[in-house]
């Protein structure tokens, strides 16, 4: 259950649900995830036959964008910060794309980045200001997909999420300027319905405090909005993975030595 210090902070913005298809039918995972799971199951059976006490393997988590599924997420930044969870046992390629729909409903790519993933955990990426054309009141789409081998150009069906850019009100800007901590800023953004800004501040706080407590509570709380939703279950699994004392690596900023590509 969410921590009492965080429970029910986030207030989803009012508006229509996502118009497009959120997420995808693809697993956004690779065959080595399934192979690893089979190896773990065989190991579990062998150890059980030896009357040893073992813990069940953790569920496999696909590449997952930290985004809401029941409503359109909001950001206050024209250069938004995005975060996703990756599971890696072998290197693979990740592609994240931002695009908008033109008046004729054709898609226009406005930013794209590909990089090679080699480790598991949370990744955060802030779109460079000079590489974005987003404006207040604009809706954009995020696509996140993977190619199971670094040299492969065949990507999985993308995970898709919709995001609205909305500049904060004068009252919110004033409150943010008076906030003393990252946690207070996160709470202000959450109450105002800014999903992506909330996640950004909670990640910054986690890096500062070496604790994922509030981010775990936030993800679990959002997953409860639709318990049958596959994406919600993925958020729960991520939250539980962050609760693992053996997970020492906090969210890492994407290595900007990697060269982003733009249209």
C-alpha positions in Angstrom: 0.0 0.0 0.0 1.2 3.6 -0.6 3.1 5.2 2.2 0.9 7.4 4.4 3.3 10.3 3.6 2.4 10.0 -0.1 -1.0 8.4 -0.4 -3.5 10.1 -2.7 -1.2 13.0 -3.5 -1.6 12.6 -7.3 -4.7 14.1 -8.8 -5.1 13.1 -12.5 -6.0 16.0 -14.7 -9.5 16.2 -16.1 -10.0 15.5 -19.8 -10.6 12.8 -22.3 -8.8 9.5 -22.0 -6.0 8.7 -24.5 -7.4 8.7 -28.0 -4.9 6.3 -29.4 -3.9 2.8 -28.2 -1.9 3.0 -25.1 1.0 0.5 -24.8 1.0 -2.3 -27.3 0.4 -6.0 -27.8 4.1 -6.6 -28.0 6.0 -7.7 -24.9 8.7 -5.1 -25.4 11.0 -7.9 -24.2 13.5 -10.2 -25.8 13.9 -14.0 -26.1 16.8 -14.0 -23.5 14.3 -12.8 -20.9 12.2 -16.0 -21.5 15.4 -18.1 -21.6 16.5 -16.7 -18.3 13.0 -17.4 -16.8 13.2 -21.0 -18.0 16.7 -21.4 -16.5 15.4 -20.1 -13.2 12.4 -22.4 -13.2 14.7 -25.4 -13.8 17.0 -24.3 -11.1 14.1 -23.9 -8.7 12.9 -27.4 -9.4 16.4 -28.9 -8.9 16.9 -27.0 -5.6 13.4 -28.0 -4.3 14.2 -31.6 -5.0 17.2 -31.2 -2.8 14.9 -29.9 0.0 16.5 -26.5 -0.1 14.5 -23.4 0.8 14.6 -20.9 -2.0 12.7 -17.7 -3.0 10.6 -17.5 -6.2 12.2 -15.7 -9.1 11.1 -12.1 -9.6 8.7 -11.6 -12.5 10.1 -10.5 -15.8 9.5 -6.9 -16.5 9.3 -5.6 -20.1 10.8 -2.3 -21.1 8.3 0.0 -19.5 7.8 3.8 -19.7 6.8 5.4 -16.4 3.6 6.9 -17.7 -0.1 6.7 -16.8 -2.4 4.4 -18.8 -5.9 5.6 -17.8 -5.4 9.2 -18.7 -3.1 11.5 -20.7 0.0 12.4 -18.6 1.0 16.0 -18.3 4.4 17.8 -18.2 5.2 21.4 -17.5 8.4 21.3 -19.6 8.8 21.9 -23.3 11.9 19.8 -22.9 10.4 16.9 -20.9 12.1 14.4 -18.7 11.1 10.8 -19.4 11.9 7.6 -17.4 11.7 3.9 -18.2 12.6 0.6 -16.7 14.8 -1.8 -18.5 15.7 -5.5 -17.9 19.0 -6.6 -19.5 20.8 -9.9 -19.4 22.4 -9.4 -22.9 23.0 -6.1 -24.7 20.1 -4.8 -26.8 19.1 -1.6 -28.5 16.5 0.8 -27.2 14.8 3.5 -29.3 12.7 6.3 -28.0 10.8 8.6 -30.4 8.7 11.7 -29.9 6.2 12.8 -32.5 3.2 15.0 -33.0 0.2 14.7 -35.2 -0.3 17.3 -37.9 -3.7 18.7 -38.9 -4.1 16.0 -41.4 -3.4 13.4 -38.7 -0.1 12.4 -40.2 2.7 11.9 -37.7 5.8 14.2 -37.6 8.9 12.9 -35.8 10.4 15.7 -33.6 13.0 13.8 -31.7 14.6 10.3 -31.6 17.3 8.6 -29.7 18.8 5.1 -29.9 21.3 3.6 -27.5 22.6 0.2 -26.5 21.3 -1.1 -23.2 23.6 -3.3 -21.1 22.1 -3.2 -17.5 18.8 -3.4 -15.7 17.2 -0.5 -13.8 15.6 2.9 -14.2 16.8 5.2 -16.9 15.9 8.9 -17.1 16.3 11.1 -20.1 15.7 14.9 -20.6 15.1 15.9 -24.1 17.7 18.6 -25.0 16.1 22.1 -25.2 17.7 22.8 -28.5 16.3 19.6 -30.0 12.6 20.1 -29.2 9.8 22.2 -30.8 7.2 21.4 -28.2 5.0 24.3 -27.0 2.5 25.0 -24.3 -0.9 23.3 -25.1 0.6 20.8 -27.5 0.1 17.0 -27.2 2.9 14.7 -28.3 3.4 10.9 -28.4 6.2 8.8 -27.0 7.1 5.5 -28.6 9.5 3.1 -26.8 10.7 0.0 -28.5 13.6 -2.5 -28.4 15.7 -4.5 -30.9 16.9 -7.7 -29.2 20.4 -7.4 -30.7 22.5 -4.3 -30.9 23.0 -4.7 -34.6 19.4 -5.6 -35.3 17.1 -3.1 -37.1 13.9 -5.0 -36.3 12.2 -3.4 -33.4 9.4 -4.7 -31.2 5.9 -3.2 -31.4 6.3 0.1 -29.6 5.0 1.1 -26.3 3.0 4.3 -27.0 1.9 7.0 -24.5 0.3 10.4 -25.0 1.6 13.5 -23.2 0.3 17.0 -22.8 2.5 20.0 -22.4 0.9 22.5 -20.0 2.7 25.4 -18.4 2.0 25.6 -14.7 -0.3 28.3 -13.3 1.0 31.4 -11.6 -0.1 29.9 -8.2 1.8 26.7 -8.9 4.9 28.5 -10.0 4.9 30.6 -6.9 4.4 27.5 -4.7 7.3 25.7 -6.5 9.6 28.7 -5.9 8.9 28.5 -2.2 9.3 24.8 -1.9 12.4 23.8 0.2 12.8 20.2 -0.9 12.5 18.0 -4.0 9.9 16.0 -2.1 7.8 19.2 -1.6 8.1 20.0 -5.3 7.0 16.5 -6.2 3.9 16.8 -4.0 3.0 20.1 -5.6 3.3 18.7 -9.1 1.3 15.6 -8.1 -1.5 17.6 -6.6 -1.7 19.7 -9.8 -1.8 16.6 -12.0 1.7 16.7 -13.5 2.7 13.0 -13.8 6.0 13.4 -15.6 7.2 16.3 -13.4 6.2 14.3 -10.3 8.3 11.3 -11.5 11.3 13.6 -12.3 11.3 15.2 -8.8 10.9 11.8 -7.1 13.8 10.4 -9.1 15.9 13.4 -8.1 14.9 13.0 -4.5 15.7 9.3 -4.6 19.2 10.1 -5.9 19.7 12.6 -3.1 18.3 10.5 -0.3 19.3 7.0 -1.6 15.7 5.9 -1.1 12.9 5.0 -3.5 10.2 5.1 -0.8 8.0 7.8 -2.3 8.5 6.7 -5.9 7.5 3.1 -4.9 4.4 4.4 -3.2 3.5 6.6 -6.2 3.8 3.8 -8.7 1.8 1.4 -6.6 -0.9 4.0 -6.0 -1.3 4.6 -9.8 -1.4 0.9 -10.5 -4.4 0.6 -8.3 -6.4 2.8 -10.7 -6.8 -0.2 -12.9 -5.8 -3.4 -11.3 -6.5 -5.4 -14.5 -4.3 -3.2 -16.6 -1.1 -4.9 -17.8 0.8 -1.7 -17.6 -0.4 -1.2 -14.0 0.9 -4.6 -13.1 4.2 -3.7 -14.7 4.4 -0.6 -12.5 3.7 -2.7 -9.4 6.5 -5.1 -10.4 8.9 -2.2 -10.9 7.9 -0.8 -7.5 8.6 -4.1 -5.9 11.9 -4.4 -7.7 12.8 -1.0 -6.3 12.0 -2.3 -2.9 14.7 -5.0 -3.3 17.6 -4.2 -0.9 20.0 -5.8 -3.4 19.2 -3.2 -6.0 22.0 -0.7 -5.4 21.9 1.3 -8.6 19.6 4.3 -8.5 18.0 5.8 -11.7 20.8 6.7 -14.1 20.7 9.6 -16.5 21.1 8.4 -20.0 24.8 8.8 -21.1 24.8 11.9 -23.1 28.0 10.7 -24.8 25.6 8.7 -26.8 24.7 10.8 -29.9 21.0 11.4 -30.1 19.5 11.5 -33.6 16.9 14.0 -34.8 14.8 14.1 -37.9 
